[in-house]
Amino acid sequence: MNARRPPPLAPPSPELIDRLAAIVGAANAIMEPALQARYLTEWRDRYTGRTPVVLRPGSKEEVSRVLALLDAARVGVVPQAGNTGLVGGQIPSNSGAEVVLSVERLAKIRGIDPAGTSIVAEAGVTLAAVQEAARGVRRLFPMSLASEGSARVGGLLATNAGGTQVLAYGSARSLAFGLEVVLADGRIWNGLRTLKKDNTGYDLRDLVIGSEGTLGVITAAALKLFPEPRERAVAFVSVASLDTMLTLFRLVEARAGLALTAFELLPGRGLSFVLKHMPGTRAPVVEGAPWYALIEISEGFEGRARGMLEEALHDASERSIVAHAVVANSLRQAEDLWRVREAMSEAQKYEGGSIKHDVSVPVPLIPAFITRANEAVEKLCPGARPVPFGHFGDGNVHYNVSQPTGMDKAQYLALWEEMQAVVHGIVHDMGGSISAEHGIGQMKRDELARVKGAVELDMMRAIKHALDPNGILNPGKVL
């Protein structure tokens, strides 16, 4: 099933750039290095690329015309939405031959149907704007990320983003009814259906979601809305061990069932980083515990969420599972508790170099995984400071490791690939995934070939060749 290699790609000629600029308008064909800069570096400064031009089309028709020209000329194109990705999937290479196509001007909400529980948003609409539009009709779009003010619909779907509400609502794939996608040759697939059931052939929507811009450019999506919960109960608790954390999760899950919308893991070291570096934060409970959990229960009836949470915590306290706990008494207090969790990534930047892993393992194996990974990291780099946190309830651990105190940052970051191989080896041994919610991009492309079987890779390459035979879409990413 091995698909043939696509022909070599070429840089765009000056004449082609002029034709592309005529499609999107001169003001939206950015060639000045200073204006291009924000499109060429990702948030962590790990990946930086070059491009002859950043194109900002304003409609699906403009995207179609741009891709048709690039495909005919065999010029690579890197789709980009909010540029919040963490694996370099949205950043061009340093060859300077690839065009960047930003969807940020595709920023319209085309329609919202509260009765049909759907909203149609273009790829450049931010997650925060989708949430706000849903609240305006007393509906909920449940995806929640620390970057929701800048992350955009196209990128969220292209990477199958997760977030803090996956436990109850699923990842981006579970939140989409249908898509509008421009293919490599410029053809437009209109799949903006809002059906809950549709078994007519292959599910092309799920094929494109998570493909990281390698199979097509998402220009709009029909997204699912949900009833607004009448009550959210949020608690912050301290826990003595990871095994105890697992027991607490099972206890709360048994009490709340589907109403359990978040169960987040925070390490004591991570909390200390947040309190040290993030202005306006304070310890929700007594400091000094090795582990903390942030728990959220959402319900459609007043009083039930808080009641379930308090009963669960009472049981946990009686069984000595929880040492200290606080339940938010107001929306403001709940937001303050969530802010501690959402600041976990940013706070690590102030502690020097951080080697990051976005992995998942079966929930019961989280304690064993973190224990094994900590031991392996210490052996590789004595004094390194693991900061494992994330979505305990769905098995997604952001296993980040801050540099040893006083170590040279560049020297530490030079260990990235070696440490990643060690951590990912443990994940693979436990039947987990080396990419839980951030995708493959360019960071994990070579490693994908080591964790996927030959048949899987052949199938992926065959799909890529069928939809993008010239290989122009996000070259060098995923495969």
C-alpha positions, -999 to +999 in steps of 0.1 A: +000+000+000+031+023+000+020+055-017+046+070-041+065+100-030+051+134-042+072+155-066+097+180-050+082+213-040+094+246-053+095+281-038+069+305-052+081+327-080+077+365-078+050+362-105+031+337-084+033+358-053+019+387-073-010+365-084-016+353-048-016+389-035-041+399-062-065+372-047-063+383-011-055+420-016-021+436-012-026+445+025-032+408+032-001+395+015+025+402+041+061+402+030+078+426+055+098+406+080+087+427+110+050+421+102+056+384+095+073+378+128+041+368+148+033+341+123+067+325+123+074+317+159+054+296+183+045+305+218+074+287+235+100+300+210+110+265+202+101+266+165+108+295+142+105+295+104+107+317+073+083+324+045+082+346+014+047+357+021+019+353+047-015+352+030-047+362+049-076+352+027-110+367+037-134+339+023-135+303+015-134+313-022-102+331-017-087+301+001-099+279-028-082+301-054-050+303-034-047+266-029-055+259-066-026+281-077-002+267-051-011+231-060-006+238-097+028+253-090+037+226-064+044+252-037+041+242-001+016+259+022+014+260+060-022+266+073-023+286+105-051+297+129-043+312+163-007+301+164-011+285+198+000+250+189+029+235+209+044+210+185+054+233+156+026+221+133+017+257+123+052+270+117+069+269+083+104+254+079+135+275+077+138+268+040+119+300+033+100+282+005+066+276+021+037+301+020+019+306+053-019+308+050-036+324+080-073+319+085-076+348+110-097+369+087-123+341+084-139+354+116-176+353+111-202+334+131-225+324+102-254+313+123-265+299+157-295+276+163-302+272+200-331+249+194-309+227+171-280+231+196-256+242+169-234+271+159-216+276+126-183+295+130-156+302+105-121+289+111-107+322+124-133+327+152-116+325+186-128+299+211-137+327+235-160+342+208-178+309+203-183+306+240-197+341+243-220+336+213-233+304+229-239+322+263-259+348+244-286+323+236-283+305+270-263+276+256-229+262+264-199+255+242-179+234+267-143+234+254-121+254+277-084+262+273-060+286+289-054+300+253-091+304+245-088+341+238-064+335+209-069+298+199-092+297+168-118+272+156-097+260+126-067+251+147-087+235+175-103+211+150-071+206+130-053+194+161-084+178+178-077+199+208-088+188+243-088+211+273-102+208+308-138+196+299-129+165+279-139+143+308-175+152+303-178+165+267-150+150+248-123+166+226-128+188+195-138+158+174-168+151+197-179+188+196-182+191+158-213+182+137-196+190+103-170+209+084-163+231+054-129+223+040-109+234+010-089+206-005-053+208-018-065+214-054-089+241-044-121+222-044-145+230-016-162+203+005-193+216+021-199+192+050-216+217+073-244+193+084-259+194+118-272+159+120-268+138+151-268+107+130-254+102+095-241+068+084-238+076+047-203+063+039-169+072+053-168+098+080-148+125+062-153+149+091-134+127+115-107+122+089-099+159+086-102+166+123-068+160+139-050+159+105-031+191+114-037+208+080-021+180+060-054+169+043-072+202+038-078+236+052-108+239+075-127+272+067-158+267+089-174+243+113-208+234+126-202+230+164-224+214+191-240+234+218-253+221+251-277+233+278-261+257+302-256+241+337-276+259+363-249+253+389-211+247+389-194+235+421-156+238+422-133+225+449-095+225+455-082+198+476-048+185+489-039+148+486-011+128+501-002+105+472-010+096+436-026+064+446-048+084+470-056+107+441-068+077+420-090+066+449-104+102+452-112+103+415-131+070+417-150+082+447-161+115+431-169+098+398-192+074+416-210+102+433-213+126+403-214+103+373-218+124+341-220+156+361-183+154+368-169+179+343-133+182+354-108+165+376-074+182+373-041+171+388-017+197+401+017+189+418+029+208+449+059+220+430+037+235+403+016+253+428+046+268+444+057+280+409+023+297+403+023+314+437+058+326+432+055+340+397+019+348+389+006+380+404-027+379+422-027+342+429-028+328+464-029+293+479-064+279+479-056+255+508-027+249+531+005+246+512+030+218+515+011+188+501+027+168+473-004+168+452-036+188+447-068+182+427-092+208+412-127+192+409-157+206+391-193+192+391-219+208+368-257+202+372-289+214+357-306+218+391-296+243+418-280+228+448-273+194+434-238+200+422-226+215+454-244+188+474-228+160+454-193+176+458-196+182+495-209+147+501-180+132+481-154+154+500-170+145+533-166+108+525-131+113+513-122+132+545-136+105+567-115+079+549-084+102+552-082+105+514-083+144+515-062+164+539-075+199+532-103+211+509-121+243+499-153+246+480-159+279+461-187+300+475-191+323+445-183+325+408-154+347+416-139+322+440-144+294+414-126+315+388-097+321+413-094+283+418-093+277+380-068+305+375-043+286+396-047+256+373-046+276+341-014+295+352+005+262+356+021+263+321+030+299+321+045+298+356+071+273+345+086+297+320+101+317+349+119+287+363+142+283+332+141+256+306+111+232+306+111+200+286+074+192+279+055+160+272+018+157+263+010+121+269-018+098+280-020+065+298-049+045+312-062+064+342-054+036+367-017+037+355-012+074+361+005+069+395+028+042+381+037+063+351+046+094+370+067+074+395+086+056+367+090+088+347+103+107+377+129+080+384+140+079+348+143+117+346+163+119+378+187+093+364+191+111+331+194+146+347+200+147+384+182+176+400+157+180+372+123+191+386+092+172+372+060+192+371+034+166+360-001+181+358-032+180+337-064+161+330-063+132+355-099+122+347-091+113+311-056+101+315-038+131+299-007+141+318+014+171+308+046+157+320+068+188+321+103+189+336+119+221+347+157+224+346+177+219+378+182+250+398+214+268+386+219+247+354+225+264+321+193+266+302+207+258+268+226+229+282+194+216+298+173+220+267+199+201+247+186+170+266+151+174+250+152+145+225+170+122+249+145+129+278+116+127+254+127+092+242+130+080+278+095+094+288+078+083+256+094+048+260+076+044+294+043+057+279+046+032+250+054+004+274+022+012+293+000+012+262-003+050+262-001+077+236+028+101+229+004+128+219-028+132+240-041+166+227-014+187+211-008+167+179+023+155+161+034+186+141+072+186+135+082+178+170+070+142+171+070+134+134+100+111+135+088+094+167+054+086+151+071+062+129+084+044+160+051+040+178+028+033+149+028+000+130+037-004+094+001-010+083-011+021+101+016+043+085+008+028+051-029+037+055-020+072+066+003+078+036-023+064+012-049+088+025-024+117+024-015+109-013-052+105-023-061+140-010-028+158-015-009+140-043+016+169-047+022+171-010+017+208-007-003+208+025+018+214+056+049+196+043+071+179+068+044+177+094+029+145+109+043+121+082 
